[in-house]
Amino acid sequence: VVPGETALAFYKAKNPTDQPIIGISTYNVVPFEAGQYFNKIQCFCFEEQRLNPQEEVDMPVFFYIDPEFAEDPKMAKVDLITLSYTFFEAKEGQKLPLPGYQ
Amino acid sequence: MSTAMNFSAKSFQARPPDKGAFPLDHFGECAAFKEQFLECLRQSGAESSACRPRAMAYLQCRMERRVAAPQLMANEPMEKLGFKDLIDEKAEAKPEKL
């Protein structure tokens, strides 16, 4: 991935149960300092998504790395950025915890 | 995962996406485009730059789907999604075709 260039990535989610599940996802970026350069244009996160029994769906993320990343001396040794998503089952009135230190 | 006991570090600030969330493609309407894109990534050794035309095709597929469900992606000119150079190439190629 080139900083400044938009890129597409896919995740896949499956509901292995016999009940529909409503999930909501949040994301995390490591290394931590790279997270500030990670810009999501569109993704599947933060909104409730319903998965029917046994349903499997593709979940796209359209993003770019801020070109300033290439100028940041602290990022000079970073050549791998990992984006991960965690799916929670949505419950009434649930507040999503921010990933990070708890 | 970082385990540094760094008391002055801010915790990770998750930010919402610029253009909101993608509706799920429950019926796999754009699955073929996705497969082509992933095939390109496999062949190029995960070179994102090499596969941008197919990424653009996938997003265009999402924008065009209106049949069974609401649009899978709001219309947005491709230039605004970082594909301006690919559009310019297309525009240049056309006059050359005789």
N, CA and C atoms of all chains as a GROMACS GRO file, in nm:
protein
  600
    1VAL      N    1   0.086  -0.118   0.000
    1VAL     CA    2   0.000   0.000   0.000
    1VAL      C    3   0.090   0.124   0.000
    2VAL      N    4   0.057   0.218  -0.083
    2VAL     CA    5   0.136   0.341  -0.093
    2VAL      C    6   0.066   0.453  -0.017
    3PRO      N    7   0.137   0.525   0.070
    3PRO     CA    8   0.071   0.634   0.142
    3PRO      C    9   0.006   0.732   0.045
    4GLY      N   10  -0.115   0.772   0.074
    4GLY     CA   11  -0.184   0.867  -0.013
    4GLY      C   12  -0.270   0.800  -0.119
    5GLU      N   13  -0.249   0.674  -0.144
    5GLU     CA   14  -0.326   0.604  -0.247
    5GLU      C   15  -0.442   0.531  -0.181
    6THR      N   16  -0.562   0.542  -0.237
    6THR     CA   17  -0.674   0.471  -0.175
    6THR      C   18  -0.659   0.321  -0.199
    7ALA      N   19  -0.702   0.245  -0.102
    7ALA     CA   20  -0.686   0.100  -0.111
    7ALA      C   21  -0.810   0.030  -0.056
    8LEU      N   22  -0.828  -0.091  -0.102
    8LEU     CA   23  -0.946  -0.169  -0.065
    8LEU      C   24  -0.898  -0.296   0.004
    9ALA      N   25  -0.968  -0.334   0.108
    9ALA     CA   26  -0.935  -0.460   0.176
    9ALA      C   27  -1.066  -0.529   0.210
   10PHE      N   28  -1.062  -0.662   0.223
   10PHE     CA   29  -1.183  -0.737   0.254
   10PHE      C   30  -1.164  -0.823   0.376
   11TYR      N   31  -1.267  -0.825   0.458
   11TYR     CA   32  -1.275  -0.921   0.567
   11TYR      C   33  -1.399  -1.005   0.539
   12LYS      N   34  -1.406  -1.117   0.607
   12LYS     CA   35  -1.523  -1.202   0.587
   12LYS      C   36  -1.578  -1.235   0.724
   13ALA      N   37  -1.709  -1.235   0.737
   13ALA     CA   38  -1.769  -1.271   0.865
   13ALA      C   39  -1.873  -1.378   0.841
   14LYS      N   40  -1.880  -1.471   0.936
   14LYS     CA   41  -1.982  -1.574   0.923
   14LYS      C   42  -2.058  -1.589   1.054
   15ASN      N   43  -2.187  -1.605   1.042
   15ASN     CA   44  -2.270  -1.635   1.159
   15ASN      C   45  -2.293  -1.785   1.163
   16PRO      N   46  -2.223  -1.858   1.250
   16PRO     CA   47  -2.234  -2.004   1.248
   16PRO      C   48  -2.355  -2.057   1.324
   17THR      N   49  -2.435  -1.966   1.378
   17THR     CA   50  -2.547  -2.013   1.461
   17THR      C   51  -2.675  -2.021   1.378
   18ASP      N   52  -2.780  -2.070   1.442
   18ASP     CA   53  -2.908  -2.080   1.374
   18ASP      C   54  -2.998  -1.961   1.405
   19GLN      N   55  -2.942  -1.862   1.469
   19GLN     CA   56  -3.021  -1.743   1.500
   19GLN      C   57  -2.959  -1.624   1.428
   20PRO      N   58  -3.042  -1.529   1.386
   20PRO     CA   59  -2.980  -1.406   1.333
   20PRO      C   60  -2.906  -1.335   1.445
   21ILE      N   61  -2.796  -1.277   1.408
   21ILE     CA   62  -2.717  -1.203   1.507
   21ILE      C   63  -2.701  -1.060   1.457
   22ILE      N   64  -2.716  -0.968   1.548
   22ILE     CA   65  -2.686  -0.829   1.512
   22ILE      C   66  -2.554  -0.795   1.576
   23GLY      N   67  -2.458  -0.761   1.494
   23GLY     CA   68  -2.325  -0.734   1.546
   23GLY      C   69  -2.285  -0.591   1.517
   24ILE      N   70  -2.189  -0.549   1.592
   24ILE     CA   71  -2.134  -0.416   1.569
   24ILE      C   72  -1.984  -0.430   1.588
   25SER      N   73  -1.909  -0.364   1.505
   25SER     CA   74  -1.766  -0.388   1.513
   25SER      C   75  -1.690  -0.260   1.539
   26THR      N   76  -1.575  -0.277   1.596
   26THR     CA   77  -1.485  -0.166   1.613
   26THR      C   78  -1.348  -0.213   1.569
   27TYR      N   79  -1.256  -0.121   1.555
   27TYR     CA   80  -1.130  -0.159   1.495
   27TYR      C   81  -1.012  -0.114   1.579
   28ASN      N   82  -0.899  -0.168   1.544
   28ASN     CA   83  -0.776  -0.128   1.611
   28ASN      C   84  -0.663  -0.130   1.508
   29VAL      N   85  -0.566  -0.043   1.528
   29VAL     CA   86  -0.451  -0.037   1.436
   29VAL      C   87  -0.324  -0.052   1.518
   30VAL      N   88  -0.237  -0.143   1.474
   30VAL     CA   89  -0.104  -0.148   1.535
   30VAL      C   90  -0.001  -0.138   1.424
   31PRO      N   91   0.114  -0.073   1.447
   31PRO     CA   92   0.154  -0.011   1.573
   31PRO      C   93   0.070   0.110   1.609
   32PHE      N   94   0.057   0.135   1.734
   32PHE     CA   95  -0.027   0.242   1.786
   32PHE      C   96  -0.004   0.376   1.716
   33GLU      N   97   0.123   0.411   1.696
   33GLU     CA   98   0.153   0.543   1.642
   33GLU      C   99   0.110   0.555   1.495
   34ALA      N  100   0.096   0.443   1.428
   34ALA     CA  101   0.055   0.449   1.288
   34ALA      C  102  -0.094   0.478   1.276
   35GLY      N  103  -0.168   0.453   1.384
   35GLY     CA  104  -0.313   0.468   1.381
   35GLY      C  105  -0.359   0.606   1.339
   36GLN      N  106  -0.282   0.708   1.377
   36GLN     CA  107  -0.323   0.845   1.344
   36GLN      C  108  -0.316   0.870   1.194
   37TYR      N  109  -0.242   0.789   1.120
   37TYR     CA  110  -0.230   0.808   0.976
   37TYR      C  111  -0.329   0.725   0.898
   38PHE      N  112  -0.403   0.643   0.970
   38PHE     CA  113  -0.493   0.550   0.903
   38PHE      C  114  -0.629   0.617   0.886
   39ASN      N  115  -0.670   0.639   0.763
   39ASN     CA  116  -0.797   0.707   0.737
   39ASN      C  117  -0.894   0.614   0.666
   40LYS      N  118  -1.009   0.598   0.725
   40LYS     CA  119  -1.109   0.512   0.661
   40LYS      C  120  -1.204   0.599   0.583
   41ILE      N  121  -1.220   0.568   0.457
   41ILE     CA  122  -1.319   0.640   0.377
   41ILE      C  123  -1.454   0.575   0.400
   42GLN      N  124  -1.457   0.445   0.391
   42GLN     CA  125  -1.582   0.375   0.416
   42GLN      C  126  -1.551   0.234   0.465
   43CYS      N  127  -1.631   0.189   0.559
   43CYS     CA  128  -1.608   0.054   0.610
   43CYS      C  129  -1.740   0.003   0.666
   44PHE      N  130  -1.733  -0.107   0.735
   44PHE     CA  131  -1.855  -0.169   0.785
   44PHE      C  132  -1.868  -0.151   0.936
   45CYS      N  133  -1.781  -0.070   0.990
   45CYS     CA  134  -1.772  -0.065   1.136
   45CYS      C  135  -1.865   0.039   1.199
   46PHE      N  136  -1.883   0.023   1.326
   46PHE     CA  137  -1.960   0.114   1.411
   46PHE      C  138  -2.110   0.108   1.391
   47GLU      N  139  -2.157   0.050   1.284
   47GLU     CA  140  -2.302   0.041   1.268
   47GLU      C  141  -2.343  -0.103   1.286
   48GLU      N  142  -2.464  -0.120   1.335
   48GLU     CA  143  -2.514  -0.255   1.355
   48GLU      C  144  -2.530  -0.323   1.220
   49GLN      N  145  -2.484  -0.447   1.214
   49GLN     CA  146  -2.497  -0.522   1.091
   49GLN      C  147  -2.566  -0.653   1.127
   50ARG      N  148  -2.664  -0.688   1.052
   50ARG     CA  149  -2.736  -0.811   1.082
   50ARG      C  150  -2.686  -0.924   0.996
   51LEU      N  151  -2.655  -1.036   1.060
   51LEU     CA  152  -2.615  -1.156   0.988
   51LEU      C  153  -2.718  -1.264   1.014
   52ASN      N  154  -2.776  -1.315   0.908
   52ASN     CA  155  -2.877  -1.419   0.924
   52ASN      C  156  -2.811  -1.553   0.960
   53PRO      N  157  -2.891  -1.652   1.004
   53PRO     CA  158  -2.831  -1.781   1.038
   53PRO      C  159  -2.746  -1.835   0.924
   54GLN      N  160  -2.627  -1.879   0.955
   54GLN     CA  161  -2.534  -1.938   0.858
   54GLN      C  162  -2.489  -1.840   0.748
   55GLU      N  163  -2.523  -1.717   0.762
   55GLU     CA  164  -2.484  -1.624   0.656
   55GLU      C  165  -2.337  -1.588   0.664
   56GLU      N  166  -2.277  -1.576   0.547
   56GLU     CA  167  -2.138  -1.532   0.540
   56GLU      C  168  -2.135  -1.410   0.449
   57VAL      N  169  -2.074  -1.303   0.493
   57VAL     CA  170  -2.069  -1.183   0.408
   57VAL      C  171  -1.927  -1.130   0.399
   58ASP      N  172  -1.902  -1.060   0.289
   58ASP     CA  173  -1.775  -0.992   0.272
   58ASP      C  174  -1.786  -0.853   0.329
   59MET      N  175  -1.684  -0.810   0.397
   59MET     CA  176  -1.690  -0.680   0.460
   59MET      C  177  -1.575  -0.596   0.411
   60PRO      N  178  -1.604  -0.499   0.327
   60PRO     CA  179  -1.496  -0.421   0.268
   60PRO      C  180  -1.456  -0.302   0.355
   61VAL      N  181  -1.332  -0.263   0.340
   61VAL     CA  182  -1.282  -0.142   0.401
   61VAL      C  183  -1.209  -0.064   0.292
   62PHE      N  184  -1.246   0.061   0.276
   62PHE     CA  185  -1.184   0.146   0.176
   62PHE      C  186  -1.111   0.255   0.252
   63PHE      N  187  -0.981   0.262   0.235
   63PHE     CA  188  -0.902   0.348   0.324
   63PHE      C  189  -0.781   0.406   0.251
   64TYR      N  190  -0.709   0.492   0.320
   64TYR     CA  191  -0.578   0.533   0.270
   64TYR      C  192  -0.490   0.570   0.390
   65ILE      N  193  -0.361   0.559   0.367
   65ILE     CA  194  -0.265   0.601   0.469
   65ILE      C  195  -0.229   0.745   0.436
   66ASP      N  196  -0.240   0.830   0.533
   66ASP     CA  197  -0.207   0.971   0.513
   66ASP      C  198  -0.066   0.985   0.456
   67PRO      N  199  -0.048   1.061   0.348
   67PRO     CA  200   0.086   1.074   0.290
   67PRO      C  201   0.189   1.129   0.388
   68GLU      N  202   0.145   1.200   0.491
   68GLU     CA  203   0.239   1.252   0.591
   68GLU      C  204   0.311   1.139   0.664
   69PHE      N  205   0.256   1.022   0.657
   69PHE     CA  206   0.321   0.905   0.716
   69PHE      C  207   0.464   0.892   0.665
   70ALA      N  208   0.481   0.919   0.535
   70ALA     CA  209   0.613   0.902   0.474
   70ALA      C  210   0.713   1.006   0.522
   71GLU      N  211   0.660   1.117   0.579
   71GLU     CA  212   0.747   1.224   0.626
   71GLU      C  213   0.782   1.211   0.773
   72ASP      N  214   0.713   1.123   0.841
   72ASP     CA  215   0.730   1.115   0.987
   72ASP      C  216   0.848   1.025   1.021
   73PRO      N  217   0.954   1.082   1.081
   73PRO     CA  218   1.071   1.001   1.110
   73PRO      C  219   1.042   0.885   1.204
   74LYS      N  220   0.938   0.902   1.288
   74LYS     CA  221   0.906   0.793   1.381
   74LYS      C  222   0.849   0.672   1.306
   75MET      N  223   0.803   0.695   1.185
   75MET     CA  224   0.742   0.587   1.108
   75MET      C  225   0.842   0.520   1.015
   76ALA      N  226   0.967   0.566   1.018
   76ALA     CA  227   1.064   0.518   0.921
   76ALA      C  228   1.081   0.366   0.925
   77LYS      N  229   1.069   0.308   1.045
   77LYS     CA  230   1.093   0.164   1.053
   77LYS      C  231   0.964   0.084   1.040
   78VAL      N  232   0.852   0.154   1.023
   78VAL     CA  233   0.725   0.082   1.018
   78VAL      C  234   0.698   0.040   0.875
   79ASP      N  235   0.702  -0.090   0.851
   79ASP     CA  236   0.663  -0.134   0.717
   79ASP      C  237   0.544  -0.230   0.720
   80LEU      N  238   0.490  -0.250   0.838
   80LEU     CA  239   0.371  -0.334   0.848
   80LEU      C  240   0.273  -0.269   0.943
   81ILE      N  241   0.156  -0.241   0.891
   81ILE     CA  242   0.049  -0.187   0.975
   81ILE      C  243  -0.063  -0.290   0.976
   82THR      N  244  -0.111  -0.323   1.092
   82THR     CA  245  -0.215  -0.425   1.100
   82THR      C  246  -0.346  -0.364   1.145
   83LEU      N  247  -0.447  -0.386   1.068
   83LEU     CA  248  -0.581  -0.339   1.100
   83LEU      C  249  -0.662  -0.460   1.144
   84SER      N  250  -0.721  -0.450   1.262
   84SER     CA  251  -0.802  -0.564   1.306
   84SER      C  252  -0.939  -0.515   1.350
   85TYR      N  253  -1.037  -0.602   1.334
   85TYR     CA  254  -1.173  -0.569   1.373
   85TYR      C  255  -1.222  -0.667   1.477
   86THR      N  256  -1.298  -0.619   1.570
   86THR     CA  257  -1.361  -0.707   1.666
   86THR      C  258  -1.511  -0.687   1.656
   87PHE      N  259  -1.583  -0.798   1.645
   87PHE     CA  260  -1.728  -0.792   1.637
   87PHE      C  261  -1.788  -0.821   1.773
   88PHE      N  262  -1.876  -0.734   1.816
   88PHE     CA  263  -1.949  -0.758   1.940
   88PHE      C  264  -2.093  -0.784   1.903
   89GLU      N  265  -2.161  -0.861   1.986
   89GLU     CA  266  -2.304  -0.874   1.962
   89GLU      C  267  -2.371  -0.749   2.016
   90ALA      N  268  -2.456  -0.688   1.934
   90ALA     CA  269  -2.518  -0.563   1.976
   90ALA      C  270  -2.626  -0.591   2.079
   91LYS      N  271  -2.624  -0.517   2.186
   91LYS     CA  272  -2.728  -0.533   2.288
   91LYS      C  273  -2.792  -0.397   2.308
   92GLU      N  274  -2.916  -0.396   2.354
   92GLU     CA  275  -2.985  -0.270   2.378
   92GLU      C  276  -2.906  -0.183   2.473
   93GLY      N  277  -2.886  -0.062   2.434
   93GLY     CA  278  -2.822   0.033   2.526
   93GLY      C  279  -2.676   0.006   2.551
   94GLN      N  280  -2.617  -0.083   2.471
   94GLN     CA  281  -2.476  -0.114   2.497
   94GLN      C  282  -2.389   0.000   2.446
   95LYS      N  283  -2.287   0.031   2.523
   95LYS     CA  284  -2.192   0.131   2.476
   95LYS      C  285  -2.066   0.057   2.438
   96LEU      N  286  -2.018   0.086   2.318
   96LEU     CA  287  -1.896   0.019   2.273
   96LEU      C  288  -1.776   0.072   2.349
   97PRO      N  289  -1.697  -0.018   2.408
   97PRO     CA  290  -1.574   0.033   2.472
   97PRO      C  291  -1.474   0.070   2.364
   98LEU      N  292  -1.400   0.175   2.384
   98LEU     CA  293  -1.295   0.210   2.290
   98LEU      C  294  -1.182   0.111   2.307
   99PRO      N  295  -1.131   0.060   2.198
   99PRO     CA  296  -1.020  -0.035   2.213
   99PRO      C  297  -0.899   0.036   2.272
  100GLY      N  298  -0.815  -0.039   2.339
  100GLY     CA  299  -0.698   0.023   2.401
  100GLY      C  300  -0.693  -0.017   2.546
  101TYR      N  301  -0.636   0.068   2.625
  101TYR     CA  302  -0.624   0.033   2.767
  101TYR      C  303  -0.760   0.038   2.834
  102GLN      N  304  -0.786  -0.058   2.918
  102GLN     CA  305  -0.917  -0.062   2.986
  102GLN      C  306  -0.898  -0.030   3.132
  103MET      N  307   0.061  -0.684   1.993
  103MET     CA  308  -0.007  -0.575   2.064
  103MET      C  309   0.089  -0.508   2.160
  104SER      N  310   0.076  -0.380   2.173
  104SER     CA  311   0.169  -0.305   2.257
  104SER      C  312   0.140  -0.333   2.404
  105THR      N  313   0.243  -0.359   2.479
  105THR     CA  314   0.222  -0.380   2.623
  105THR      C  315   0.301  -0.280   2.704
  106ALA      N  316   0.347  -0.175   2.639
  106ALA     CA  317   0.427  -0.075   2.710
  106ALA      C  318   0.342  -0.007   2.817
  107MET      N  319   0.396   0.000   2.937
  107MET     CA  320   0.322   0.066   3.046
  107MET      C  321   0.352   0.214   3.036
  108ASN      N  322   0.288   0.276   2.942
  108ASN     CA  323   0.319   0.414   2.911
  108ASN      C  324   0.206   0.501   2.963
  109PHE      N  325   0.222   0.554   3.081
  109PHE     CA  326   0.109   0.621   3.145
  109PHE      C  327   0.069   0.750   3.078
  110SER      N  328   0.159   0.806   3.000
  110SER     CA  329   0.122   0.932   2.937
  110SER      C  330   0.065   0.910   2.798
  111ALA      N  331   0.060   0.785   2.752
  111ALA     CA  332   0.013   0.760   2.616
  111ALA      C  333  -0.139   0.773   2.610
  112LYS      N  334  -0.187   0.829   2.502
  112LYS     CA  335  -0.332   0.837   2.484
  112LYS      C  336  -0.380   0.699   2.442
  113SER      N  337  -0.500   0.666   2.478
  113SER     CA  338  -0.553   0.539   2.429
  113SER      C  339  -0.597   0.559   2.285
  114PHE      N  340  -0.603   0.451   2.212
  114PHE     CA  341  -0.634   0.457   2.070
  114PHE      C  342  -0.770   0.522   2.047
  115GLN      N  343  -0.773   0.623   1.962
  115GLN     CA  344  -0.898   0.692   1.933
  115GLN      C  345  -0.957   0.634   1.806
  116ALA      N  346  -1.058   0.553   1.821
  116ALA     CA  347  -1.122   0.501   1.701
  116ALA      C  348  -1.201   0.614   1.636
  117ARG      N  349  -1.185   0.627   1.509
  117ARG     CA  350  -1.257   0.734   1.439
  117ARG      C  351  -1.357   0.674   1.340
  118PRO      N  352  -1.471   0.740   1.324
  118PRO     CA  353  -1.568   0.689   1.227
  118PRO      C  354  -1.519   0.712   1.084
  119PRO      N  355  -1.568   0.632   0.991
  119PRO     CA  356  -1.523   0.648   0.852
  119PRO      C  357  -1.580   0.774   0.788
  120ASP      N  358  -1.506   0.831   0.694
  120ASP     CA  359  -1.547   0.956   0.630
  120ASP      C  360  -1.685   0.948   0.567
  121LYS      N  361  -1.707   0.839   0.495
  121LYS     CA  362  -1.833   0.829   0.421
  121LYS      C  363  -1.928   0.730   0.486
  122GLY      N  364  -1.908   0.702   0.611
  122GLY     CA  365  -2.003   0.616   0.680
  122GLY      C  366  -1.979   0.469   0.653
  123ALA      N  367  -2.084   0.392   0.678
  123ALA     CA  368  -2.069   0.247   0.671
  123ALA      C  369  -2.117   0.193   0.538
  124PHE      N  370  -2.054   0.086   0.492
  124PHE     CA  371  -2.101   0.012   0.376
  124PHE      C  372  -2.218  -0.075   0.420
  125PRO      N  373  -2.331  -0.068   0.348
  125PRO     CA  374  -2.433  -0.169   0.377
  125PRO      C  375  -2.379  -0.307   0.338
  126LEU      N  376  -2.425  -0.409   0.407
  126LEU     CA  377  -2.375  -0.543   0.375
  126LEU      C  378  -2.430  -0.588   0.241
  127ASP      N  379  -2.347  -0.656   0.167
  127ASP     CA  380  -2.386  -0.711   0.037
  127ASP      C  381  -2.442  -0.850   0.062
  128HIS      N  382  -2.565  -0.855   0.119
  128HIS     CA  383  -2.621  -0.984   0.161
  128HIS      C  384  -2.634  -1.082   0.046
  129PHE      N  385  -2.663  -1.030  -0.072
  129PHE     CA  386  -2.689  -1.119  -0.184
  129PHE      C  387  -2.565  -1.141  -0.271
  130GLY      N  388  -2.454  -1.089  -0.226
  130GLY     CA  389  -2.330  -1.110  -0.301
  130GLY      C  390  -2.336  -1.054  -0.441
  131GLU      N  391  -2.405  -0.941  -0.456
  131GLU     CA  392  -2.420  -0.886  -0.591
  131GLU      C  393  -2.289  -0.844  -0.653
  132CYS      N  394  -2.198  -0.804  -0.570
  132CYS     CA  395  -2.069  -0.759  -0.623
  132CYS      C  396  -1.959  -0.859  -0.595
  133ALA      N  397  -1.998  -0.981  -0.562
  133ALA     CA  398  -1.899  -1.083  -0.525
  133ALA      C  399  -1.802  -1.111  -0.639
  134ALA      N  400  -1.852  -1.109  -0.762
  134ALA     CA  401  -1.765  -1.139  -0.876
  134ALA      C  402  -1.654  -1.035  -0.886
  135PHE      N  403  -1.690  -0.910  -0.866
  135PHE     CA  404  -1.590  -0.803  -0.872
  135PHE      C  405  -1.490  -0.818  -0.759
  136LYS      N  406  -1.541  -0.858  -0.643
  136LYS     CA  407  -1.452  -0.877  -0.529
  136LYS      C  408  -1.354  -0.989  -0.559
  137GLU      N  409  -1.405  -1.097  -0.617
  137GLU     CA  410  -1.317  -1.212  -0.648
  137GLU      C  411  -1.208  -1.172  -0.746
  138GLN      N  412  -1.245  -1.094  -0.847
  138GLN     CA  413  -1.146  -1.050  -0.944
  138GLN      C  414  -1.038  -0.966  -0.878
  139PHE      N  415  -1.083  -0.880  -0.787
  139PHE     CA  416  -0.988  -0.794  -0.716
  139PHE      C  417  -0.893  -0.878  -0.632
  140LEU      N  418  -0.948  -0.973  -0.557
  140LEU     CA  419  -0.865  -1.057  -0.471
  140LEU      C  420  -0.770  -1.144  -0.554
  141GLU      N  421  -0.816  -1.189  -0.669
  141GLU     CA  422  -0.731  -1.268  -0.759
  141GLU      C  423  -0.613  -1.183  -0.804
  142CYS      N  424  -0.641  -1.058  -0.836
  142CYS     CA  425  -0.534  -0.966  -0.875
  142CYS      C  426  -0.432  -0.951  -0.762
  143LEU      N  427  -0.480  -0.937  -0.640
  143LEU     CA  428  -0.389  -0.921  -0.526
  143LEU      C  429  -0.302  -1.046  -0.511
  144ARG      N  430  -0.363  -1.162  -0.527
  144ARG     CA  431  -0.287  -1.287  -0.514
  144ARG      C  432  -0.176  -1.292  -0.618
  145GLN      N  433  -0.213  -1.255  -0.741
  145GLN     CA  434  -0.116  -1.266  -0.850
  145GLN      C  435  -0.006  -1.163  -0.839
  146SER      N  436  -0.039  -1.047  -0.785
  146SER     CA  437   0.062  -0.941  -0.780
  146SER      C  438   0.141  -0.945  -0.650
  147GLY      N  439   0.112  -1.042  -0.565
  147GLY     CA  440   0.180  -1.047  -0.436
  147GLY      C  441   0.134  -0.936  -0.343
  148ALA      N  442   0.005  -0.913  -0.343
  148ALA     CA  443  -0.058  -0.814  -0.252
  148ALA      C  444  -0.014  -0.671  -0.279
  149GLU      N  445   0.009  -0.639  -0.404
  149GLU     CA  446   0.042  -0.502  -0.443
  149GLU      C  447  -0.086  -0.423  -0.464
  150SER      N  448  -0.117  -0.339  -0.367
  150SER     CA  449  -0.243  -0.265  -0.376
  150SER      C  450  -0.249  -0.177  -0.501
  151SER      N  451  -0.136  -0.112  -0.532
  151SER     CA  452  -0.134  -0.019  -0.645
  151SER      C  453  -0.167  -0.088  -0.776
  152ALA      N  454  -0.122  -0.212  -0.790
  152ALA     CA  455  -0.143  -0.283  -0.917
  152ALA      C  456  -0.290  -0.316  -0.940
  153CYS      N  457  -0.366  -0.322  -0.832
  153CYS     CA  458  -0.503  -0.370  -0.845
  153CYS      C  459  -0.607  -0.260  -0.835
  154ARG      N  460  -0.564  -0.137  -0.848
  154ARG     CA  461  -0.659  -0.028  -0.831
  154ARG      C  462  -0.771  -0.027  -0.935
  155PRO      N  463  -0.746  -0.061  -1.062
  155PRO     CA  464  -0.859  -0.064  -1.156
  155PRO      C  465  -0.969  -0.159  -1.109
  156ARG      N  466  -0.929  -0.274  -1.055
  156ARG     CA  467  -1.031  -0.369  -1.009
  156ARG      C  468  -1.100  -0.322  -0.882
  157ALA      N  469  -1.025  -0.250  -0.800
  157ALA     CA  470  -1.088  -0.193  -0.679
  157ALA      C  471  -1.193  -0.092  -0.722
  158MET      N  472  -1.160  -0.013  -0.823
  158MET     CA  473  -1.253   0.087  -0.874
  158MET      C  474  -1.376   0.018  -0.932
  159ALA      N  475  -1.355  -0.091  -1.003
  159ALA     CA  476  -1.468  -0.165  -1.061
  159ALA      C  477  -1.560  -0.218  -0.951
  160TYR      N  478  -1.501  -0.265  -0.842
  160TYR     CA  479  -1.582  -0.316  -0.731
  160TYR      C  480  -1.668  -0.204  -0.672
  161LEU      N  481  -1.607  -0.088  -0.652
  161LEU     CA  482  -1.683   0.023  -0.593
  161LEU      C  483  -1.791   0.072  -0.689
  162GLN      N  484  -1.761   0.069  -0.817
  162GLN     CA  485  -1.863   0.109  -0.915
  162GLN      C  486  -1.978   0.010  -0.914
  163CYS      N  487  -1.946  -0.117  -0.897
  163CYS     CA  488  -2.052  -0.217  -0.886
  163CYS      C  489  -2.143  -0.183  -0.770
  164ARG      N  490  -2.084  -0.149  -0.656
  164ARG     CA  491  -2.165  -0.114  -0.539
  164ARG      C  492  -2.254   0.004  -0.566
  165MET      N  493  -2.202   0.102  -0.638
  165MET     CA  494  -2.281   0.221  -0.664
  165MET      C  495  -2.396   0.192  -0.759
  166GLU      N  496  -2.376   0.097  -0.849
  166GLU     CA  497  -2.479   0.070  -0.948
  166GLU      C  498  -2.594  -0.015  -0.896
  167ARG      N  499  -2.568  -0.094  -0.791
  167ARG     CA  500  -2.672  -0.185  -0.742
  167ARG      C  501  -2.786  -0.108  -0.680
  168ARG      N  502  -2.901  -0.119  -0.742
  168ARG     CA  503  -3.017  -0.059  -0.678
  168ARG      C  504  -3.134  -0.155  -0.682
  169VAL      N  505  -3.116  -0.269  -0.742
  169VAL     CA  506  -3.228  -0.355  -0.778
  169VAL      C  507  -3.300  -0.412  -0.655
  170ALA      N  508  -3.233  -0.503  -0.585
  170ALA     CA  509  -3.304  -0.574  -0.478
  170ALA      C  510  -3.304  -0.493  -0.349
  171ALA      N  511  -3.210  -0.407  -0.335
  171ALA     CA  512  -3.190  -0.344  -0.204
  171ALA      C  513  -3.147  -0.200  -0.228
  172PRO      N  514  -3.147  -0.120  -0.126
  172PRO     CA  515  -3.092   0.015  -0.144
  172PRO      C  516  -2.948   0.007  -0.192
  173GLN      N  517  -2.904   0.113  -0.254
  173GLN     CA  518  -2.769   0.121  -0.306
  173GLN      C  519  -2.666   0.071  -0.206
  174LEU      N  520  -2.569  -0.001  -0.258
  174LEU     CA  521  -2.464  -0.052  -0.170
  174LEU      C  522  -2.356   0.052  -0.144
  175MET      N  523  -2.362   0.158  -0.221
  175MET     CA  524  -2.264   0.265  -0.196
  175MET      C  525  -2.317   0.391  -0.262
  176ALA      N  526  -2.314   0.500  -0.191
  176ALA     CA  527  -2.365   0.626  -0.246
  176ALA      C  528  -2.279   0.668  -0.365
  177ASN      N  529  -2.344   0.726  -0.465
  177ASN     CA  530  -2.271   0.771  -0.583
  177ASN      C  531  -2.168   0.876  -0.549
  178GLU      N  532  -2.053   0.858  -0.600
  178GLU     CA  533  -1.947   0.954  -0.577
  178GLU      C  534  -1.858   0.944  -0.698
  179PRO      N  535  -1.824   1.058  -0.758
  179PRO     CA  536  -1.735   1.047  -0.874
  179PRO      C  537  -1.603   0.982  -0.836
  180MET      N  538  -1.554   0.897  -0.923
  180MET     CA  539  -1.436   0.818  -0.892
  180MET      C  540  -1.314   0.904  -0.861
  181GLU      N  541  -1.314   1.026  -0.917
  181GLU     CA  542  -1.197   1.111  -0.890
  181GLU      C  543  -1.187   1.140  -0.742
  182LYS      N  544  -1.304   1.154  -0.676
  182LYS     CA  545  -1.303   1.190  -0.535
  182LYS      C  546  -1.260   1.073  -0.447
  183LEU      N  547  -1.258   0.954  -0.502
  183LEU     CA  548  -1.219   0.838  -0.421
  183LEU      C  549  -1.076   0.799  -0.450
  184GLY      N  550  -1.001   0.891  -0.509
  184GLY     CA  551  -0.859   0.865  -0.530
  184GLY      C  552  -0.829   0.790  -0.657
  185PHE      N  553  -0.923   0.787  -0.753
  185PHE     CA  554  -0.898   0.714  -0.876
  185PHE      C  555  -0.884   0.807  -0.996
  186LYS      N  556  -0.850   0.932  -0.969
  186LYS     CA  557  -0.847   1.031  -1.076
  186LYS      C  558  -0.753   0.991  -1.188
  187ASP      N  559  -0.638   0.934  -1.151
  187ASP     CA  560  -0.540   0.900  -1.254
  187ASP      C  561  -0.594   0.792  -1.347
  188LEU      N  562  -0.674   0.700  -1.293
  188LEU     CA  563  -0.728   0.593  -1.377
  188LEU      C  564  -0.834   0.649  -1.472
  189ILE      N  565  -0.908   0.749  -1.427
  189ILE     CA  566  -1.010   0.810  -1.512
  189ILE      C  567  -0.942   0.883  -1.625
  190ASP      N  568  -0.836   0.956  -1.594
  190ASP     CA  569  -0.765   1.032  -1.696
  190ASP      C  570  -0.708   0.941  -1.802
  191GLU      N  571  -0.660   0.825  -1.756
  191GLU     CA  572  -0.606   0.726  -1.852
  191GLU      C  573  -0.714   0.684  -1.948
  192LYS      N  574  -0.831   0.657  -1.895
  192LYS     CA  575  -0.943   0.611  -1.979
  192LYS      C  576  -0.978   0.718  -2.082
  193ALA      N  577  -0.981   0.843  -2.033
  193ALA     CA  578  -1.020   0.953  -2.122
  193ALA      C  579  -0.918   0.968  -2.234
  194GLU      N  580  -0.792   0.943  -2.199
  194GLU     CA  581  -0.688   0.956  -2.301
  194GLU      C  582  -0.696   0.841  -2.401
  195ALA      N  583  -0.726   0.725  -2.352
  195ALA     CA  584  -0.727   0.607  -2.439
  195ALA      C  585  -0.837   0.617  -2.544
  196LYS      N  586  -0.950   0.680  -2.507
  196LYS     CA  587  -1.064   0.682  -2.600
  196LYS      C  588  -1.034   0.748  -2.733
  197PRO      N  589  -0.984   0.873  -2.733
  197PRO     CA  590  -0.961   0.936  -2.864
  197PRO      C  591  -0.867   0.857  -2.953
  198GLU      N  592  -0.784   0.771  -2.892
  198GLU     CA  593  -0.688   0.698  -2.974
  198GLU      C  594  -0.754   0.584  -3.049
  199LYS      N  595  -0.866   0.538  -3.000
  199LYS     CA  596  -0.934   0.426  -3.067
  199LYS      C  597  -0.999   0.475  -3.194
  200LEU      N  598  -0.968   0.411  -3.304
  200LEU     CA  599  -1.028   0.460  -3.428
  200LEU      C  600  -1.131   0.360  -3.481
   0.00000   0.00000   0.00000
